[in-house]
Amino acid sequence: MADDVQPINLTNHFLIAMPGMDDDTFQRSVVYICEHSERGALGLIINKPGGISLADLFERVELPLARPDLGGQPVFHGGPLQTERGFVLHDPILAEGLPADQSIYASTLTVPGGLEMTTSRDVLEAMSSGGGPRRVLITLGYSSWGEGQLESEIARNSWLTVDANADLVFDAPVEQRYDQALRLLGLESWMLSPDIGHA
């Protein structure tokens, strides 16, 4: 990491793409950061539906979906990496007898102060039998930044950052998530210049 870039930790934050972002994947995107360290960052785009519903996804993985509340929910395009792999962002599940940072699912990343992200099939199996997390957002693919890369992009004014809000992740209408994320900073999209760079 360059000496002039201060280390920051954006775990459990939103990245909000600035209007000048010309990458189709990230244009007008809101990314939930699941993990951020000196080694890099991992996140999921939460406002880009990928064209299939959860009902379609469960059919593809040959599981019934006994959660009528979720069937019509879209599966999101989480980012450009591993786009055939599912990532389930969900409310933390506290299980009796387990430490707070340990999940009941086989492969879960617990985001400190935030949500959980599970990649193992057992969370889908729980949902298929009518259980599982109360609120979920499922993506195919994820977003990743190497060491110092995200910090550099922020320094170039590619992204705004703000503390994440779980209600926005799960409950806000998809088409309003970008504007609602900006409002967490007291901003409206018309206030932002599409020109990236420092004055």
Secondary structure by P-SEA (a helix, b strand, c coil): ccccccccccccbbbbbccccccccccbbbbbbcccccccbbbbbccccccccaaaaaaaacccccccccccccccccccccccbbbbbbccccccccccccccccbbbbcccbbbbbccaaaaaaaaaccccccbbbbccccccccaaaaaaaaacccccccccccccccccccaaaaaaaaaacccccccccccccc
